[in-house]
Amino acid sequence: MKRVLKAMTLASMAFILSASLAMAQREGPSAAPVANVDVHSLPPIGTASNFEPRRATAAYLSRISGAARARSDSYFEGGYALLFVDAFFAIALSALLMWLGLSARMRELARRWTGSQFWQVPIYVAQYLTFITLITLPLTIYESYFRERAYGLMNQTFLQWFADQGKAFGLNLLAGMFVITLIYWAIRRARRTWWLWGAGITLAFVAFEMIIAPVFILPLFNNYTPLNQSPLKADILSLARANGIPADDVFLVDASRQSDRISANVSGFLGTTRISLNDNLLHKGTHDEVLAVLGHEMGHYVLDHGFRLLLLNALLIFAGFAFADWGFRALTARYGERWKVETIDDPAGLPVLMALATFYFLLATPVSNTITRTTEIQADMFGINAVRKPDAFATVVLKISAYRKLDPAPWEEFVFYDHPSGHTRIWEGMRWKAEHLNDPDIKAGPVAPQ
């Protein structure tokens, strides 16, 4: 049948071609033009008719150069090394706990406190998380305080920073005790298929956290106050209503007490939806730049990116739990007697599971980053289409270049970027603008550099 269709198609094309040639022979050559030719100068560079998105992208990127560009690149590239340092440190610490018998001692202490297998787990987890936090504290102080301060990204005193770390530790301790206890309960109940139940428990907790975070967790670290009435607030709420976002207020976050980073957020679910922007964005951004950022954040909400990320990362999490199950059984079969780890439901084996998870997610970094990065690109395009201010989007991208490398190599962006690079994002905006040059609002807007 395919050969018959191909033959019929070729025959039809031959017929049309022969008919066209015959008609051309009957009509003769076309008449030469007799109207006067309109001769005029080409429009100056930068006007709509000769706009070229790649030149505009390069011109925007060139605005950040010299010491500022070098500083940005140095900060972000330093994160590449820290990714491996953190993973190596976590695995080495797990090895230390197992080979020195410290994990087994923590378990024995839990057994002395209670004979219940269920309650032994949270007692062990409390010891484990406290020990891990204390041992890694010097590295945490360097990465999260001194390094941030050296690059001008930290506004807190050490005591203020330490207080926030204390709050985070308390929350992580409670969450860790709860979730890990449930996972070990699933291990005892399900045995060989525990990893399926463990992954499900983890995903359920992540979804729950997404729902409650805007209302109950984030306000523990920052003050959320309603944004004062202004044309900007009216435009933000109008944009929200136009895109079906159920929010009737905009909240301002005092993020400047911690850093100079620009941020905004549309978060929540099932009645907890909240639109917020931090005071850095409000004070450093123009009216159009704030709308460009909020358009991106609204894109996450409208496109159900919370659910999309949860679903795609679920695949990684299920595979990670399966890997941890396989790796634990292989390692304890060989070293379990020396580690004094009896079975997989023994909480003393938690450091082994954590080390395997760390190794797995280190290898999966390009995959997890690609999942997030592609979601961010979708939100970028939604925001550009909703707000229609591509130049404001480009200039606000330049303002976050203090902590994000603008123009990486393609392999860098693929492996290490969980957001599109500045180059990619500005190119998105300029490409969109090239297709809307004749729209009245784009004509009336700012002229992109060339």
VOKOLLUM-910977 format. One record per residue (C-alpha): residue in three letters; x, y, z. Coordinates in pm, whole numbers, plus 50000, padded with zeros to 5 digits. Last residue first. Layout:
BEGIN
ala,X,Y,Z .
...
This chain:
BEGIN
gln,52172,54523,51949 .
pro,52000,54652,52258 .
ala,51625,54602,52303 .
val,51405,54902,52238 .
pro,51163,54962,52523 .
gly,50789,54925,52471 .
ala,50557,55106,52232 .
lys,50625,54865,51948 .
ile,50580,54573,52190 .
asp,50246,54709,52308 .
pro,50124,54764,51950 .
asp,50220,54416,51822 .
asn,50441,54445,51514 .
leu,50753,54311,51684 .
his,50576,54005,51819 .
glu,50782,53718,51669 .
ala,51116,53883,51743 .
lys,50998,53949,52099 .
trp,50955,53579,52167 .
arg,51311,53508,52050 .
met,51431,53795,52268 .
gly,51260,53655,52576 .
glu,51383,53299,52530 .
trp,51733,53428,52450 .
ile,51732,53615,52782 .
arg,51644,53292,52961 .
thr,51902,53076,52786 .
his,52185,53322,52840 .
gly,52091,53371,53205 .
ser,52112,52996,53256 .
pro,51796,52791,53289 .
his,51728,52673,53643 .
asp,51842,52346,53809 .
tyr,52182,52402,53649 .
phe,52471,52164,53722 .
val,52472,51888,53460 .
phe,52289,52027,53156 .
glu,52396,52387,53209 .
glu,52757,52285,53251 .
trp,52743,52066,52937 .
pro,52611,52359,52733 .
ala,52898,52587,52845 .
pro,52786,52852,53088 .
asp,52672,53208,53014 .
leu,52516,53390,53307 .
lys,52658,53221,53615 .
arg,52405,53263,53894 .
tyr,52479,53437,54224 .
ala,52534,53800,54125 .
ser,52355,53722,53797 .
ile,52019,53780,53967 .
lys,52000,54138,53838 .
leu,52082,54030,53482 .
val,51773,53809,53479 .
val,51575,54117,53588 .
thr,51699,54295,53277 .
ala,51592,54017,53041 .
phe,51242,53983,53190 .
ala,51198,54359,53163 .
asp,51298,54330,52798 .
pro,51050,54049,52736 .
lys,50751,54238,52877 .
arg,50444,54054,52751 .
val,50309,53971,53100 .
ala,50120,53650,53015 .
asn,50333,53537,52718 .
ile,50662,53610,52894 .
gly,50535,53449,53213 .
phe,50421,53131,53041 .
met,50752,53108,52856 .
asp,50952,53141,53177 .
ala,50726,52891,53356 .
gln,50798,52636,53082 .
ile,51169,52705,53114 .
glu,51145,52651,53491 .
thr,50985,52310,53437 .
thr,51265,52220,53199 .
arg,51516,52317,53466 .
thr,51349,52114,53742 .
ile,51347,51784,53551 .
thr,51688,51861,53403 .
asn,51833,51917,53749 .
ser,51698,51583,53870 .
val,51848,51404,53569 .
pro,52185,51580,53577 .
thr,52213,51516,53955 .
ala,52128,51145,53931 .
leu,52484,51035,54009 .
leu,52481,51251,54322 .
phe,52131,51123,54400 .
tyr,52254,50764,54403 .
phe,52565,50831,54611 .
thr,52368,51020,54875 .
ala,52097,50751,54883 .
leu,52360,50480,54933 .
ala,52520,50677,55217 .
met,52180,50734,55379 .
leu,52089,50364,55359 .
val,52422,50271,55518 .
pro,52377,50538,55788 .
leu,52032,50388,55868 .
gly,52175,50041,55941 .
ala,52157,50095,56317 .
pro,51781,50126,56269 .
asp,51760,49745,56228 .
asp,51474,49674,55983 .
ile,51731,49577,55719 .
thr,51860,49299,55940 .
glu,52130,49243,56204 .
val,52372,49532,56189 .
lys,52667,49472,56420 .
trp,52894,49659,56175 .
arg,53143,49368,56172 .
glu,52860,49118,56124 .
gly,52695,49331,55855 .
tyr,53009,49359,55643 .
arg,52955,49116,55355 .
ala,52583,49046,55358 .
thr,52542,49396,55499 .
leu,52685,49550,55182 .
ala,52476,49353,54932 .
arg,52153,49385,55132 .
phe,52202,49758,55174 .
gly,52286,49810,54807 .
trp,51973,49633,54683 .
asp,51742,49820,54923 .
ala,51916,50153,54853 .
phe,51883,50101,54479 .
ala,51511,50026,54515 .
phe,51470,50336,54731 .
gly,51650,50546,54469 .
ala,51440,50405,54184 .
phe,51123,50500,54375 .
ile,51267,50844,54445 .
leu,51371,50908,54086 .
leu,51029,50808,53953 .
ala,50864,51017,54222 .
asn,51072,51311,54100 .
leu,50865,51310,53783 .
leu,50531,51296,53968 .
leu,50620,51550,54237 .
leu,50765,51787,53979 .
arg,50450,51763,53768 .
phe,50221,51805,54070 .
gly,50400,52120,54183 .
his,50424,52230,53822 .
asp,50050,52251,53789 .
leu,50078,52476,53478 .
val,49878,52753,53646 .
tyr,50090,52748,53961 .
his,50433,52736,53799 .
gly,50322,52998,53547 .
met,50220,53225,53832 .
glu,50585,53228,53936 .
his,50698,53332,53588 .
gly,50436,53607,53569 .
leu,50546,53721,53916 .
val,50902,53768,53787 .
ala,50790,53966,53481 .
leu,50549,54172,53694 .
val,50834,54268,53928 .
glu,51048,54360,53626 .
asp,50771,54578,53483 .
his,50734,54784,53802 .
thr,51113,54815,53831 .
gly,51316,54585,54049 .
lys,51561,54662,54327 .
his,51319,54769,54601 .
leu,51035,54527,54532 .
leu,51264,54239,54437 .
asn,51469,54283,54753 .
asp,51147,54316,54956 .
asn,51045,53962,54874 .
leu,50746,53872,54667 .
ser,50443,53672,54774 .
ile,50130,53524,54622 .
arg,49967,53268,54853 .
thr,49755,52961,54789 .
thr,49663,52779,55112 .
gly,49308,52688,55007 .
leu,49376,52341,54872 .
phe,49731,52413,54751 .
gly,50017,52646,54826 .
ser,50266,52862,54645 .
val,50304,53161,54418 .
asn,50654,53285,54493 .
ala,50892,53573,54452 .
ser,51269,53612,54475 .
ile,51564,53847,54449 .
arg,51865,53762,54664 .
asp,52016,54037,54879 .
ser,52036,53821,55192 .
gln,51894,53749,55538 .
arg,51720,54064,55665 .
ser,51655,54145,55299 .
ala,51402,53859,55293 .
asp,51134,54073,55461 .
val,50853,53909,55267 .
leu,50572,54117,55110 .
phe,50236,53949,55061 .
val,49988,53996,54777 .
asp,49614,53960,54837 .
asp,49301,53809,54685 .
ala,49446,53479,54569 .
pro,49262,53209,54374 .
ile,49479,53205,54056 .
gly,49262,53184,53745 .
asn,49508,53338,53498 .
ala,49332,53671,53448 .
arg,49267,53689,53823 .
ala,49640,53656,53897 .
leu,49738,53918,53640 .
ser,49480,54155,53786 .
leu,49617,54083,54133 .
ile,49969,54174,54019 .
asp,49847,54485,53834 .
ala,49658,54611,54140 .
lys,49962,54547,54359 .
leu,50181,54748,54120 .
pro,49928,55033,54098 .
ser,49953,55061,54478 .
gln,49787,54933,54796 .
asn,50054,54828,55041 .
leu,50174,54467,55022 .
pro,50023,54253,55295 .
thr,50282,54141,55551 .
tyr,50475,53815,55569 .
asn,50754,53816,55827 .
asn,51034,53569,55774 .
phe,51178,53248,55919 .
leu,50881,53098,56103 .
pro,50653,53246,55835 .
leu,50797,52986,55592 .
ile,50666,52689,55792 .
phe,50293,52735,55871 .
val,50118,52922,55590 .
pro,50338,52884,55283 .
ala,50478,52544,55395 .
ile,50147,52365,55464 .
ile,50061,52237,55117 .
met,50414,52172,54990 .
glu,50494,51991,55316 .
phe,50200,51756,55265 .
ala,50320,51674,54913 .
val,50672,51601,55043 .
phe,50524,51382,55320 .
ala,50320,51180,55073 .
leu,50628,51138,54853 .
thr,50834,51002,55142 .
ile,50560,50761,55250 .
gly,50528,50632,54893 .
ala,50903,50581,54863 .
gly,50904,50383,55186 .
trp,50606,50175,55074 .
leu,50779,50075,54752 .
trp,51109,50021,54936 .
trp,50936,49792,55188 .
thr,50861,49532,54918 .
arg,51090,49267,55065 .
arg,50966,49311,55426 .
ala,50622,49477,55412 .
arg,50545,49513,55783 .
arg,50890,49556,55935 .
ile,51011,49778,55652 .
ala,50687,49981,55662 .
trp,50744,50054,56033 .
tyr,51098,50153,55940 .
ile,50955,50401,55689 .
leu,50708,50539,55945 .
thr,50991,50598,56194 .
ile,51193,50766,55919 .
val,50907,51007,55846 .
phe,50831,51112,56204 .
met,51185,51134,56341 .
gly,51301,51315,56029 .
ala,51017,51568,56039 .
leu,51077,51649,56406 .
leu,51453,51675,56361 .
asn,51423,51871,56038 .
leu,51194,52126,56205 .
gly,51429,52166,56502 .
phe,51732,52189,56277 .
ala,51568,52460,56066 .
lys,51487,52664,56377 .
gly,51846,52630,56498 .
gln,51978,52733,56159 .
asp,51764,53046,56177 .
ala,51917,53126,56517 .
phe,52267,53064,56378 .
trp,52210,53317,56101 .
gln,52100,53581,56351 .
leu,52398,53498,56574 .
phe,52641,53518,56280 .
thr,52508,53856,56177 .
gln,52274,53853,55882 .
asn,52305,54031,55547 .
met,52470,53754,55346 .
leu,52512,53768,54967 .
gly,52824,53984,54948 .
tyr,53043,53710,54801 .
ala,53250,53672,55120 .
arg,52929,53674,55326 .
glu,52786,53377,55135 .
arg,53113,53189,55182 .
phe,53122,53272,55553 .
tyr,52759,53181,55625 .
ser,52605,52891,55436 .
glu,52913,52713,55305 .
tyr,53158,52782,55587 .
ile,52907,52743,55870 .
thr,52770,52425,55714 .
leu,53118,52277,55684 .
pro,53188,52355,56050 .
leu,52844,52218,56151 .
thr,52887,51881,55976 .
ile,52978,51697,56295 .
leu,52707,51869,56500 .
thr,52431,51808,56246 .
ile,52526,51443,56196 .
phe,52527,51377,56570 .
thr,52189,51545,56620 .
leu,52041,51356,56326 .
tyr,52166,51020,56457 .
gln,52065,51071,56820 .
ala,51711,51181,56724 .
val,51693,50896,56472 .
tyr,51780,50636,56737 .
ile,51506,50757,56972 .
pro,51264,50780,56677 .
val,51345,50416,56586 .
gln,51332,50261,56933 .
trp,50970,50370,56960 .
phe,50848,50119,56698 .
gln,51070,49836,56816 .
ser,50921,49868,57163 .
gly,51154,49751,57441 .
thr,51231,50105,57547 .
trp,51516,50316,57688 .
arg,51773,50036,57687 .
arg,51686,49958,57327 .
ala,51747,50319,57225 .
leu,52090,50308,57387 .
glu,52164,49985,57202 .
arg,52071,50153,56873 .
met,52302,50446,56941 .
arg,52580,50199,57024 .
ala,52527,50018,56692 .
ser,52561,50349,56508 .
leu,52885,50428,56686 .
gly,53042,50094,56592 .
leu,53359,50257,56463 .
trp,53308,50105,56117 .
met,52941,50204,56091 .
leu,52946,50562,56217 .
leu,53269,50639,56031 .
ala,53131,50497,55707 .
ser,52827,50722,55739 .
leu,53058,51019,55794 .
ala,53258,50929,55485 .
ile,52938,50910,55278 .
ala,52820,51251,55400 .
phe,53163,51409,55349 .
phe,53192,51270,54995 .
ala,52847,51402,54905 .
asp,52917,51747,55051 .
val,53254,51770,54876 .
phe,53101,51659,54545 .
leu,52834,51931,54543 .
leu,53085,52173,54692 .
ala,53301,52141,54382 .
tyr,53020,52244,54148 .
gly,52911,52517,54389 .
gly,53244,52690,54338 .
glu,53137,52733,53975 .
phe,52849,52952,54093 .
tyr,53057,53183,54308 .
ser,53346,53209,54063 .
asp,53118,53281,53767 .
ser,52942,53560,53955 .
arg,53270,53713,54069 .
ala,53419,53698,53720 .
arg,53107,53862,53572 .
ala,53116,54144,53828 .
ala,53493,54190,53788 .
gly,53472,54241,53413 .
ser,53134,54202,53251 .
ile,52760,54225,53308 .
arg,52615,54451,53036 .
ser,52759,54214,52775 .
leu,52478,53968,52846 .
tyr,52220,54219,52721 .
ala,52412,54279,52399 .
ala,52458,53905,52339 .
thr,52085,53847,52376 .
ala,52004,54139,52143 .
arg,52244,54004,51882 .
arg,52081,53662,51908 .
pro,51731,53809,51887 .
glu,51788,54008,51566 .
phe,51578,54323,51524 .
asn,51610,54467,51174 .
ser,51253,54588,51125 .
ala,51190,54666,51492 .
thr,51446,54938,51537 .
gly,51780,54869,51703 .
ile,52002,54955,51408 .
pro,51874,55252,51209 .
pro,51613,55200,50940 .
leu,51748,55143,50589 .
ser,51748,55451,50367 .
his,51484,55498,50098 .
val,51421,55419,49731 .
asp,51062,55357,49619 .
val,51081,55215,49265 .
asn,50856,55392,49013 .
ala,50596,55167,48850 .
val,50668,55006,48509 .
pro,50745,54655,48618 .
ala,50848,54414,48335 .
ala,50570,54198,48192 .
ser,50581,53831,48266 .
pro,50725,53600,48002 .
gly,50488,53395,47783 .
glu,50134,53297,47878 .
arg,50117,52979,47672 .
gln,50467,52859,47776 .
ala,50391,52923,48145 .
met,50070,52723,48119 .
ala,50258,52427,47972 .
leu,50520,52441,48245 .
ser,50255,52445,48516 .
ala,50073,52150,48363 .
ser,50396,51949,48345 .
leu,50473,52020,48711 .
ile,50120,51937,48829 .
phe,50124,51607,48636 .
ala,50467,51510,48769 .
met,50357,51582,49128 .
ser,50047,51370,49078 .
ala,50252,51079,48939 .
leu,50493,51099,49232 .
thr,50206,51091,49481 .
met,50039,50797,49305 .
ala,50367,50602,49309 .
lys,50418,50672,49678 .
leu,50062,50568,49757 .
val,50111,50240,49569 .
arg,50444,50171,49742 .
lys,50287,50239,50085 .
met,50000,50000,50000 .
